[in-house]
């Protein structure tokens, strides 16, 4: 996550926008942590988002339709007089663990009838297997149609009476054709015969209708080492002895994410190192790709070449789309400019990472502001911050360090809140604790500024390569003493000794 105190939050910072110009700012398989998401946020309102607990997935039929192919088809710049004032809130709030229940937990009649379930009779189990086979056949035909680029075949799987869904299905088919897909898979997972209320069943008609959970996964050629994966509620209906898909959006539960390609028409821009997927027809996706390319290059200069050197950026057109992509409650990200998330519903290392922009706030950023934000976020991508044991002060401080290495910012502006505190005699007694980076923390600006200057001190004293080596050592450690070990073996000191030197450094910078 980025902040404008440090690379992200520059409360009162001055950022060089272009040669000769400035932007004035003012105050105006491995298990990982359940908290892994980076955000950028405007100060004063720091929305927290906790990952929901994933319910066990009742799997019915492990058959999948799949194809593999190589085919290809912060500074906030505000208009006239408004200040630049963004604060990035760290939190790594998550590889989102969704509740896979097909209907709202606790809802009346919400009893899953899953093939093979211990609570079902042999007849019910057989019916479940029959539904799963019928549903999977539809999914198989959909996946085959995408592979074969057969629009007619794809649309033949859509319920002819589902006129609204037909429009969305056409959009989804078009969107998938624009993406550089390496793999695309649909897998029938489970169903619940009681999930659809009677009035909905009556509306659907046909001889039978039901709601199923379908796992959809896709992998972007050249960008993903593992497929992105999400779970969609799919409504099936059988009429005239033919089963169709009637909806991809029925009964989503809290925290359930939606693929960006299922939210509206997309535009895709590909840079040398970047892929920008935009739902906003007004946004210049090519320009964003250019800025992201520069961010990747800036990160590589510091972090080194030993990473994929690729970044995928999502540009929603409206707030609700951002919330859908992230699986967030309405209003959660109103004040957040960007989020780096892992697009996988299982917490595994290697999950595909996406930088998701807040459409309103991100559009207000100038070129250099976007470069700051994207450089910070791309640092998290390169360092795999969403699956790292590094403390937040190091993760966020290092990302700020990289971003400020790319874009010149005055110390007095970038560390305004920290310097104010030091001059008031409130020198930090320790490096920022994880809770200081919470979205609601009043100490958030101080936390970011403190982390940034701690990383810069290491670079100034030991060299940038030692800072990177220190970060990598903490990241790679499997020991609970990994941070202490890295202080000793890489920097030749202890955390206590470093903090004492850092406190002196802050006083000197603040002129105390």
C-alpha positions as CSV (number, residue, x, y, z in Angstrom):
1,X,0.0,0.0,0.0
2,X,1.2,3.4,-0.6
3,X,0.9,6.6,1.4
4,X,1.6,10.1,0.8
5,X,3.7,10.2,3.9
6,X,6.7,8.6,2.6
7,X,6.1,7.4,-0.9
8,X,2.5,7.3,-0.4
9,X,1.4,9.9,2.0
10,X,2.9,13.2,1.3
11,X,1.1,15.5,3.6
12,X,2.5,18.8,2.6
13,X,5.0,17.2,0.3
14,X,6.4,18.7,-2.9
15,X,6.8,16.2,-5.7
16,X,8.6,16.9,-8.9
17,X,6.0,16.3,-11.6
18,X,7.8,17.0,-14.8
19,X,11.0,18.9,-15.5
20,X,10.4,22.4,-14.4
21,X,7.1,21.7,-12.7
22,X,6.0,20.7,-9.2
23,X,2.9,19.4,-7.5
24,X,2.3,21.4,-4.3
25,X,0.9,19.4,-1.4
26,X,-0.5,20.4,1.9
27,X,-2.5,19.0,4.9
28,X,-5.8,20.3,3.3
29,X,1.2,-24.0,-1.2
30,X,2.6,-22.2,1.9
31,X,0.2,-20.7,4.5
32,X,0.4,-17.1,4.8
33,X,-1.0,-14.4,7.0
34,X,-4.7,-13.7,6.7
35,X,-3.8,-10.0,6.5
36,X,-2.2,-9.4,3.1
37,X,-3.5,-6.4,1.2
38,X,-2.0,-3.0,0.5
39,X,-4.0,0.1,0.2
40,X,-3.6,3.8,-0.4
41,X,-5.9,6.0,1.6
42,X,-6.8,9.6,2.2
43,X,-6.1,10.6,5.8
44,X,-8.9,11.2,8.3
45,X,-10.9,8.2,7.2
46,X,-9.1,4.9,7.3
47,X,-11.4,2.0,6.4
48,X,-10.4,-1.3,7.8
49,X,-11.2,-4.5,6.0
50,X,-10.9,-7.9,7.6
51,X,-10.9,-11.1,5.6
52,X,-13.9,-13.2,6.1
53,X,-13.5,-16.7,7.4
54,X,-13.7,-19.2,4.6
55,X,-16.3,-21.9,5.1
56,X,-15.4,-25.5,4.0
57,X,-16.3,-26.1,0.4
58,X,-18.6,-29.0,-0.1
59,X,-17.3,-30.5,-3.4
60,X,-19.4,-32.7,-5.4
61,X,-18.0,-33.6,-8.8
62,X,-14.3,-33.0,-9.6
63,X,-14.6,-32.7,-13.3
64,X,-13.4,-29.6,-15.0
65,X,-13.7,-27.9,-18.3
66,X,-10.4,-26.5,-19.2
67,X,-8.3,-25.3,-22.1
68,X,-4.8,-24.2,-22.5
69,X,-3.6,-22.0,-25.3
70,X,-0.9,-19.5,-26.1
71,X,-3.4,-17.4,-28.1
72,X,-3.5,-13.7,-27.5
73,X,-6.6,-12.6,-29.6
74,X,1.3,9.7,-3.9
75,X,0.7,12.5,-4.3
76,X,-2.8,13.3,-5.4
77,X,-2.9,16.0,-8.0
78,X,-6.2,17.9,-7.5
79,X,-7.5,20.5,-9.9
80,X,-6.7,24.1,-9.2
81,X,-5.9,24.8,-5.6
82,X,-6.8,21.6,-3.9
83,X,-4.0,20.0,-2.0
84,X,-2.2,16.7,-2.6
85,X,-2.8,14.6,0.5
86,X,-3.0,10.9,0.2
87,X,-2.0,8.5,2.9
88,X,-1.3,4.9,2.2
89,X,-2.6,2.4,4.7
90,X,-0.7,-0.8,5.0
91,X,-2.4,-3.7,6.3
92,X,-2.0,-6.5,3.8
93,X,-5.6,-7.1,4.7
94,X,-5.7,-9.9,2.5
95,X,-5.9,-12.9,0.4
96,X,-9.6,-12.8,0.7
97,X,-11.1,-15.9,2.1
98,X,-14.7,-16.0,0.9
99,X,-17.5,-17.9,2.4
100,X,-18.4,-20.5,-0.3
101,X,-21.8,-21.2,1.1
102,X,-24.2,-20.8,-1.9
103,X,-26.7,-18.8,0.1
104,X,-26.5,-16.4,3.1
105,X,-25.3,-18.3,6.2
106,X,-28.1,-19.0,8.5
107,X,-30.8,-18.1,6.0
108,X,-34.0,-20.2,6.3
109,X,-33.8,-23.3,4.2
110,X,-30.2,-22.9,3.5
111,X,-29.2,-26.6,3.7
112,X,-26.8,-27.7,1.1
113,X,-27.7,-30.8,-0.8
114,X,-24.4,-32.0,-2.1
115,X,-23.8,-35.2,-4.0
116,X,-22.3,-37.8,-1.7
117,X,-23.1,-35.8,1.4
118,X,-23.6,-37.9,4.5
119,X,-27.0,-36.2,5.1
120,X,-28.5,-37.3,1.8
121,X,-30.3,-40.4,0.8
122,X,-29.1,-42.6,-2.1
123,X,-31.8,-41.1,-4.3
124,X,-30.8,-37.5,-3.3
125,X,-27.2,-38.3,-3.9
126,X,-28.0,-39.7,-7.3
127,X,-30.0,-36.6,-8.2
128,X,-27.1,-34.4,-7.0
129,X,-24.7,-36.3,-9.3
130,X,-27.2,-35.9,-12.2
131,X,-27.4,-32.1,-11.6
132,X,-23.7,-31.8,-11.4
133,X,-23.2,-33.7,-14.7
134,X,-25.8,-31.5,-16.4
135,X,-24.2,-28.3,-15.0
136,X,-20.7,-29.4,-15.9
137,X,-21.7,-30.2,-19.4
138,X,-22.8,-26.5,-19.8
139,X,-19.6,-25.3,-18.3
140,X,-17.6,-27.6,-20.6
141,X,-19.3,-26.2,-23.6
142,X,-18.6,-22.6,-22.4
143,X,-14.9,-23.3,-22.0
144,X,-14.7,-25.1,-25.3
145,X,-16.4,-22.1,-27.0
146,X,-13.8,-19.7,-25.5
147,X,-11.0,-22.0,-26.7
148,X,-12.5,-22.3,-30.2
149,X,-13.5,-18.7,-30.3
150,X,-17.1,-19.7,-31.1
151,X,-19.5,-17.0,-30.0
152,X,-22.5,-18.9,-31.2
153,X,-21.5,-22.0,-29.2
154,X,-20.9,-19.9,-26.1
155,X,-24.3,-18.1,-26.3
156,X,-26.1,-21.4,-26.9
157,X,-25.3,-22.3,-23.3
158,X,-27.3,-19.3,-22.1
159,X,-31.0,-19.6,-21.1
160,X,-32.9,-18.2,-24.0
161,X,-35.4,-16.6,-21.6
162,X,-32.7,-14.9,-19.5
163,X,-32.5,-11.7,-21.6
164,X,-30.5,-9.7,-19.1
165,X,-28.0,-12.4,-18.6
166,X,-27.7,-12.9,-22.4
167,X,-26.4,-9.3,-22.6
168,X,-23.8,-9.9,-19.8
169,X,-22.8,-13.3,-21.4
170,X,-22.0,-11.5,-24.7
171,X,-19.9,-9.0,-22.8
172,X,-18.1,-11.8,-20.9
173,X,-17.3,-13.6,-24.1
174,X,-15.9,-10.4,-25.7
175,X,-13.9,-9.6,-22.6
176,X,-12.3,-13.1,-22.4
177,X,-11.3,-12.7,-26.1
178,X,-9.4,-9.6,-25.2
179,X,-7.3,-11.1,-22.5
180,X,-4.0,-13.0,-23.1
181,X,-5.4,-16.2,-21.6
182,X,-3.0,-19.1,-21.1
183,X,-5.7,-21.2,-19.3
184,X,-9.4,-20.9,-18.6
185,X,-11.3,-23.4,-16.4
186,X,-14.8,-23.8,-15.1
187,X,-15.4,-26.5,-12.4
188,X,-18.7,-27.4,-10.9
189,X,-18.1,-27.6,-7.1
190,X,-21.4,-27.9,-5.2
191,X,-25.1,-27.1,-5.3
192,X,-27.9,-26.2,-3.0
193,X,-31.5,-27.1,-4.1
194,X,-33.0,-24.9,-1.4
195,X,-31.0,-21.7,-2.3
196,X,-33.4,-20.3,-4.9
197,X,-36.6,-18.9,-3.3
198,X,-39.9,-20.1,-4.7
199,X,-40.6,-16.8,-6.6
200,X,-37.3,-17.1,-8.3
201,X,-37.9,-20.6,-9.3
202,X,-41.3,-19.6,-10.7
203,X,-39.7,-16.8,-12.6
204,X,-37.2,-19.1,-14.2
205,X,-39.8,-21.7,-15.1
206,X,-38.6,-24.8,-16.8
207,X,-38.7,-28.3,-15.3
208,X,-35.9,-27.7,-12.8
209,X,-33.7,-24.9,-11.6
210,X,-30.9,-24.7,-9.0
211,X,-28.0,-22.7,-7.7
212,X,-24.5,-24.1,-7.9
213,X,-21.0,-22.9,-6.8
214,X,-18.6,-22.9,-9.8
215,X,-14.9,-22.4,-9.5
216,X,-13.5,-20.3,-12.3
217,X,-9.8,-19.9,-12.9
218,X,-7.8,-18.2,-15.5
219,X,-4.1,-17.5,-16.1
220,X,-2.7,-14.5,-18.0
221,X,0.1,-15.4,-20.4
222,X,3.4,-13.8,-19.4
223,X,2.1,-12.5,-16.1
224,X,0.8,-15.3,-13.9
225,X,2.7,-18.2,-12.6
226,X,-0.5,-19.7,-11.1
227,X,-4.1,-19.2,-12.2
228,X,-6.3,-16.6,-10.6
229,X,-9.2,-18.4,-9.0
230,X,-12.6,-17.3,-7.7
231,X,-16.0,-18.9,-7.0
232,X,-19.1,-17.8,-8.8
233,X,-22.7,-18.7,-7.9
234,X,-24.2,-20.0,-11.2
235,X,-27.9,-20.5,-11.7
236,X,-28.9,-23.4,-13.9
237,X,-32.3,-24.1,-15.4
238,X,-33.5,-27.0,-17.5
239,X,-36.3,-26.5,-20.1
240,X,-37.2,-28.8,-23.0
241,X,-34.7,-31.4,-21.8
242,X,-31.8,-28.9,-22.2
243,X,-29.9,-27.3,-19.3
244,X,-28.7,-23.7,-19.5
245,X,-26.9,-21.1,-17.4
246,X,-29.3,-18.4,-16.3
247,X,-27.2,-16.2,-14.1
248,X,-23.6,-15.6,-12.9
249,X,-24.6,-13.2,-10.2
250,X,-27.3,-14.9,-8.0
251,X,-26.8,-14.9,-4.2
252,X,-23.3,-13.6,-3.7
253,X,-22.3,-13.7,-0.1
254,X,-20.3,-11.2,1.9
255,X,-16.6,-11.2,0.9
256,X,-17.2,-13.1,-2.4
257,X,-15.1,-11.6,-5.1
258,X,-16.1,-11.2,-8.8
259,X,-13.8,-11.4,-11.8
260,X,-13.2,-8.0,-13.4
261,X,-14.2,-9.5,-16.8
262,X,-17.7,-10.2,-15.5
263,X,-18.4,-6.7,-14.4
264,X,-18.8,-4.9,-17.7
265,X,-17.0,-4.3,-21.0
266,X,-13.2,-4.0,-20.6
267,X,-10.4,-2.4,-22.5
268,X,-6.9,-3.9,-22.4
269,X,-3.6,-2.2,-22.8
270,X,-0.3,-4.1,-22.8
271,X,3.0,-2.4,-22.1
272,X,6.5,-3.9,-22.0
273,X,6.1,-4.9,-18.4
274,X,2.5,-4.2,-17.7
275,X,-1.1,-5.3,-18.4
276,X,-3.8,-2.8,-17.7
277,X,-7.4,-4.0,-17.7
278,X,-9.9,-1.1,-17.6
279,X,-13.6,-1.0,-17.0
280,X,-13.5,2.8,-17.5
281,X,-13.9,3.7,-21.2
282,X,-12.8,7.3,-20.3
283,X,-9.5,6.2,-18.8
284,X,-6.4,6.1,-21.0
285,X,-5.3,2.5,-20.5
286,X,-2.2,3.0,-22.7
287,X,-1.0,5.9,-20.5
288,X,-1.5,3.8,-17.4
289,X,0.5,1.0,-19.0
290,X,3.3,3.4,-19.7
291,X,3.4,4.7,-16.1
292,X,3.3,1.1,-14.8
293,X,6.2,0.2,-17.1
294,X,8.2,3.0,-15.6
295,X,7.3,1.8,-12.1
296,X,8.5,-1.7,-12.9
297,X,11.8,-0.3,-14.2
298,X,12.2,1.8,-11.0
299,X,11.5,-1.1,-8.8
300,X,14.0,-3.3,-10.7
301,X,16.8,-0.7,-10.2
302,X,16.5,-1.1,-6.5
303,X,15.1,-4.6,-5.9
304,X,17.2,-6.3,-8.7
305,X,16.2,-8.3,-11.8
306,X,15.4,-11.5,-9.9
307,X,11.6,-11.2,-10.2
308,X,9.1,-11.5,-12.9
309,X,9.2,-7.7,-13.7
310,X,5.5,-7.7,-14.6
311,X,2.5,-5.9,-13.1
312,X,-1.2,-6.2,-13.7
313,X,-3.4,-3.1,-13.0
314,X,-7.2,-3.1,-12.7
315,X,-9.0,0.1,-13.4
316,X,-12.7,-0.1,-12.3
317,X,-15.1,2.6,-13.6
318,X,-16.9,3.0,-10.4
319,X,-16.6,2.4,-6.7
320,X,-19.0,-0.6,-6.7
321,X,-16.9,-2.4,-9.3
322,X,-13.8,-1.9,-7.1
323,X,-15.7,-3.4,-4.2
324,X,-16.8,-6.3,-6.3
325,X,-13.3,-7.1,-7.4
326,X,-12.0,-7.0,-3.8
327,X,-15.0,-8.7,-2.2
328,X,-15.6,-5.7,0.0
329,X,-18.6,-4.3,1.8
330,X,-20.1,-1.1,0.3
331,X,-18.1,2.0,1.2
332,X,-15.1,0.1,2.5
333,X,-12.7,1.6,0.0
334,X,-14.3,5.0,-0.5
335,X,-11.3,6.8,0.7
336,X,-8.7,4.4,-0.6
337,X,-6.9,5.1,-3.9
338,X,-5.4,1.7,-4.7
339,X,-5.1,-1.8,-3.3
340,X,-2.7,-4.6,-4.1
341,X,-4.4,-7.9,-3.8
342,X,-3.7,-11.6,-4.4
343,X,-6.4,-12.9,-6.8
344,X,-6.8,-16.3,-5.3
345,X,-9.3,-17.6,-2.8
346,X,-6.8,-20.0,-1.3
347,X,-3.8,-18.5,0.6
348,X,-0.9,-19.8,-1.4
349,X,2.4,-18.3,-2.2
350,X,2.6,-17.6,-6.0
351,X,-0.9,-16.2,-6.2
352,X,-1.4,-13.7,-9.1
353,X,-1.2,-10.2,-7.8
354,X,-3.3,-7.3,-9.0
355,X,-3.1,-3.5,-8.3
356,X,-6.7,-2.3,-8.1
357,X,-7.3,1.4,-8.5
358,X,-10.0,3.5,-6.9
359,X,-11.6,5.1,-10.0
360,X,-12.3,8.5,-8.6
361,X,-9.2,9.0,-6.6
362,X,-6.8,7.5,-9.0
363,X,-8.0,9.6,-11.8
364,X,-7.2,12.7,-9.8
365,X,-3.5,11.7,-9.6
366,X,-1.1,13.5,-12.0
367,X,1.4,11.5,-14.0
368,X,4.0,11.6,-11.3
369,X,1.5,11.0,-8.6
370,X,0.4,7.8,-10.4
371,X,4.0,6.9,-10.8
372,X,4.6,7.2,-7.0
373,X,1.6,5.1,-6.2
374,X,2.3,2.5,-8.8
375,X,6.0,2.3,-7.9
376,X,5.1,1.7,-4.3
377,X,2.5,-0.9,-5.2
378,X,4.8,-2.6,-7.7
379,X,7.4,-2.9,-5.0
380,X,4.9,-5.0,-3.0
381,X,4.4,-7.1,-6.1
382,X,8.2,-7.6,-6.6
383,X,8.8,-8.4,-3.0
384,X,5.7,-10.6,-2.7
385,X,4.6,-8.5,0.3
386,X,1.2,-10.2,0.3
387,X,2.9,-13.5,1.4
388,X,5.8,-12.2,3.4
389,X,6.8,-12.4,7.1
390,X,8.4,-9.0,7.0
391,X,7.1,-6.5,9.6
392,X,4.9,-3.8,8.2
393,X,7.4,-1.0,9.1
394,X,9.8,-2.7,6.7
395,X,7.3,-3.7,4.0
396,X,5.8,-0.2,3.8
397,X,9.0,1.7,4.6
398,X,10.8,-0.1,1.8
399,X,8.1,0.5,-0.7
400,X,8.1,4.2,0.2
401,X,11.9,4.2,-0.1
402,X,11.7,2.7,-3.6
403,X,9.0,5.1,-4.7
404,X,10.9,8.2,-3.4
405,X,14.0,7.0,-5.1
406,X,12.1,7.2,-8.3
407,X,10.4,10.6,-7.6
408,X,12.1,13.4,-5.7
409,X,10.3,14.6,-2.6
410,X,11.5,17.0,0.0
411,X,12.2,15.5,3.4
412,X,10.4,18.4,5.2
413,X,7.3,17.6,3.3
414,X,7.4,13.9,3.1
415,X,8.1,13.4,6.9
416,X,6.0,16.4,8.0
417,X,4.1,14.6,10.8
418,X,7.1,12.8,12.1
419,X,9.3,15.9,12.2
420,X,6.5,17.8,14.0
421,X,6.4,15.1,16.7
422,X,10.2,15.0,17.1
423,X,10.3,18.8,17.4
424,X,7.6,18.5,20.1
425,X,9.9,16.1,22.0
426,X,7.9,13.0,21.0
427,X,10.7,11.0,19.4
428,X,9.5,7.4,18.6
429,X,10.6,5.0,21.2
430,X,10.6,2.0,18.8
431,X,10.0,1.1,15.2
432,X,6.3,1.2,14.3
433,X,4.2,-1.7,15.6
434,X,1.8,-3.5,13.2
435,X,-1.2,-1.9,14.8
436,X,0.2,1.6,13.9
437,X,-0.6,0.7,10.3
438,X,-4.2,-0.2,11.0
439,X,-6.6,1.7,8.8
440,X,-8.2,3.4,11.8
441,X,-4.9,4.3,13.5
442,X,-4.3,7.9,14.4
443,X,-0.5,7.1,14.2
444,X,-0.7,6.1,10.5
445,X,1.2,9.0,9.0
446,X,3.9,8.7,11.7
447,X,4.1,4.9,11.0
448,X,4.7,5.4,7.3
449,X,7.2,8.2,7.7
450,X,9.0,6.3,10.4
451,X,9.3,3.1,8.3
452,X,10.5,5.1,5.3
453,X,13.2,6.9,7.2
454,X,14.3,3.7,9.0
455,X,14.9,2.2,5.5
456,X,16.6,5.2,4.2
457,X,18.9,5.3,7.2
458,X,20.0,1.7,6.4
459,X,20.6,2.7,2.8
460,X,22.6,5.8,3.7
461,X,24.7,4.0,6.3
462,X,25.2,0.6,4.7
463,X,24.3,1.2,1.1
464,X,21.2,0.4,-0.9
465,X,22.3,-3.2,-1.6
466,X,22.5,-3.9,2.1
467,X,19.0,-2.6,2.6
468,X,17.7,-4.9,-0.1
469,X,19.8,-7.8,1.4
470,X,18.3,-7.0,4.8
471,X,14.8,-7.1,3.4
472,X,15.4,-10.3,1.5
473,X,16.9,-12.0,4.6
474,X,13.8,-11.2,6.8
475,X,11.5,-12.2,4.0
476,X,13.2,-15.6,3.5
477,X,13.5,-16.4,7.2
478,X,11.4,-19.2,8.6
479,X,12.4,-18.4,12.1
480,X,10.5,-16.3,14.6
481,X,13.7,-14.5,15.2
482,X,14.2,-13.7,11.5
483,X,14.2,-9.9,12.0
484,X,16.7,-10.0,14.9
485,X,18.9,-12.5,12.9
486,X,18.9,-10.1,9.9
487,X,19.9,-7.1,12.1
488,X,22.8,-9.2,13.4
489,X,24.0,-11.0,10.3
490,X,23.3,-8.4,7.6
491,X,23.7,-5.1,9.4
492,X,26.0,-6.1,12.2
493,X,23.8,-4.6,14.9
494,X,20.8,-5.2,17.1
495,X,17.3,-3.7,16.7
496,X,17.9,-1.9,20.0
497,X,21.1,-0.3,18.8
498,X,19.5,0.5,15.4
499,X,16.6,2.2,17.0
500,X,19.0,4.4,19.1
501,X,20.8,5.4,15.9
502,X,17.5,6.0,14.1
503,X,16.3,8.3,16.9
504,X,19.4,10.4,16.5
505,X,18.9,10.4,12.8
506,X,15.4,11.7,13.1
507,X,16.5,14.4,15.5
508,X,19.2,15.5,13.1
509,X,16.8,15.6,10.2
510,X,14.3,17.5,12.2
511,X,16.9,20.0,13.3
512,X,16.6,19.2,17.0
